[in-house]
Amino acid sequence: MDILETPDAIRILEAALLCSHQPMSLREMRQLFDDTVSADGVLAMLGGIREQWSGRGVELVEVGTGWRFQTRPDVQAHLDRLNPEKPPKYSRATLETLAIVAYKQPVTRGDIEDIRGVTVSSHIVKQLEDRGWVEVIGHRDAPGRPALFATTRQFLDDMGLSSLAQLPTLDGLPVSQALLPGLDPEPDADADIDTASAEAAASEMAPPDLIEPFSPSP
């Protein structure tokens, strides 16, 4: 019997996704079946698993580097009571720089400074690079050959997106006001710029929390 016609294949795939600490790519999922299942076959099984988990506290989603299970936003507030640690805070300048890179990429530091109207410190850029959200993808053919920055697949994963096409629209707001909700901003020296309606620009972009991968007892 074809493996796609048995429930065992779905059980194997579901277990792998639940136990994985990182999103799984189609290539990795095909390796579960020694490449005897096509990519379309795996996608069909993923669709079935997603339907089976519909309405539960966790959901199967596609992000930048593959597929993963993650908690639904409506239950996360309850789970946070078990782990009251606060997420790291980022300055408004950092979040605005990230938003500019996300919406205008690839950009140079000069491009970012022209949009924000203030100097971008090296600390901000390094912070975004260390977080794995921004990387240098090349250099502009201009005097000094300035570095071109773009977002990473890690950025997509952390924001719960499968592609940049899923970024929320700005609805006419300047990109310098596109802060990312869910990343708590702290006031900084650049607070004199206009950020009054910043949070409204990307209201669907709060990064989801992942469920803790299941590890079977030895």
N, C-alpha and C positions, 0 to 999 in steps of 0.2 A: 504493500500500500504506500502511496506517495506520502512523504512526511507532512505535506501541507494538508493532508486529509485526516491527520491524527491530532488529537488534543495534546499529545506529548510535545509537539513543536512549540505550541503557544506556551505551554508550561515552562519549557526550557528557556524561551526568550523572556518571558515574564520574570522568571527567577534571576536571570542574568541582569536584567535592568534594575531589579530591586536590590541586588547585592553590589552593583557597581557604584564606586565612589565618584565616578565622572560620567558625563554623558557618553553614550555608546554610539559609534558611527555605524553606518550600514555595513561597512567592510568588516568591522568587528562582529556584528551580529551574524553575518553570513559565515564567519569562521566557526560559529557555534555548530553549524551543520555541515562543516567541511566543504563549504562553497557549493553544496548541492542545491541550495535554494537561491533563486534569483533575487536581485534587489527589489523587484516588484512584488515577489512573494513575501519578502520580509516586510515591506510596507503594508501589504494586505493584512499580515498578522498584527502589525502595530495598530492598524485601524481597529481591528477586532478587540485588542487589549484595551485601547482607549475607550471604546464603547462599554466594555465590561466594568471599567472603573468610573464611568460617568456617575456623578452624584455622590461619590465618596469623598473622604477627606483629603485624598491625594489624587493627582491627575498625571497622565502621561503627556508630555509636551516635547516638541522639537525645538532645540536651541541651536546656537551657532555651530557647535562641534558634534551634535548628534541628538540622541533622544534620552530623556531621563524622567523619573518620577519626581514630583515635587508637591509640597503641601499647597492646598488651595488658600487664597488670601483670607477667606471668611473664617477659617479655623486657626490661622496662624497666631492671632492675638491670644487665644487660649493656650497654645503651646508655648508662647513666650513666657508664660507664668512659671514654667518649669525651668527656664533658663533666662533669668532677668538681666543678663548682661546687655549693656547698651551697645549698639553697633558704632563703629568709628564715625566721627563727624568730619566733614570736609568744609572748608571755607567756601564762601560764595564765589570767590575768585577761582577756586579750583573747579567748582561745579560748572561755572560759566565757561571756563576754558574747555572742559570736557564736552559741554553741549555744542560749542562752536566746532570742535573737531568732529563730533558725531554728525552734525548737519552740513558742514561745509568742506569736509575732507576731500582730498588731502590739502592741508594748510600748513603754512610756516608760522613761526612765532610772530613774524611781522604781520601776517594776515590776522592773527588772533588779536594782536595789539591794536590794529586798525579798527577792528570791530568793537572791542571793549573800550577803547579809548584810554587805556592805561598800560603800563609796562607789565609784561608777563615774566615773573621771576623764574629762575632756573629751578627753584624748589618746587614750584607747582608742577612743572613739566616732569620732573623726576618722580614726584609723588604719583602721578598718573601712570608713568612708565613702571614704577615699582609695583603698583597695584595690578598691572597687566592689562590695563584698559587702553593704553595708547602706545604706539610704536612708530619708529622711523621707517618709512617704506621707500625712501629715495631722496633725491635732492633736486631742487628747482634749478633749471638752467638760467641762472641769474648771477650777478656779482656776489661773490662769497659763497655761492652754491648752498643756500640755506636748506636745512633739513625739512622734509615734508612729513607731517604727522597724520596718522589715521588711527581709527579704532581697531581693536583686535577681536578675534573670536571669543576670547575670554570676556570682553565687554558684552558681547551678545549673550553669552551664557549667563552672566551675572544679572543682566537686565531681562532675562527670560524671552529673548528674541531669537528667531531663526535666521533673520536677515535684516539689513538696514532698512529695507522697504517697510518694515513693521514699526519704524520710529513714528511716534505720534506727530500729527501735523502741528504746525506752529500757530495756525489760525490768525495769521497776520502779525503776530508778535515778532519783534526783532530777535534774532538768534541769541543775542547777548542776554536775553531775559529767559532763556530756555533752561532753567535749573531742573535737575532731576529729582522729583519727589521721592521720598524713601531714603535719600542720602542726606542726612540732617546737616544743614549748613550752619556754620558758625560765623559770627560777624568778623570782618577783617578790615584792613586798611583801605580796601577798595569799596567800602560801603557807600561812598558818595555817588556811585553810579546808579542809574534808575533800575531797580529790581523789584518794584512794588508788586507787579503781577507776574513775577517769574514762575512761581509754582504752577500757575494755570497752564503754562505752555505745554507741559508734557505729563498730564495728570494720570496717564495710564502706564507710567514707566517705573513704578516702584519695583525694585528687584525682588523676586520671590525667594522664599526660604525653602531649601531642599529638605526632604525628609531624611532622617538618619538611615543610611543603608542598613538593611537587615543582614546580620551575620549569624549563621547557624552555630549552635553550641557545639563544641568539640565532642 
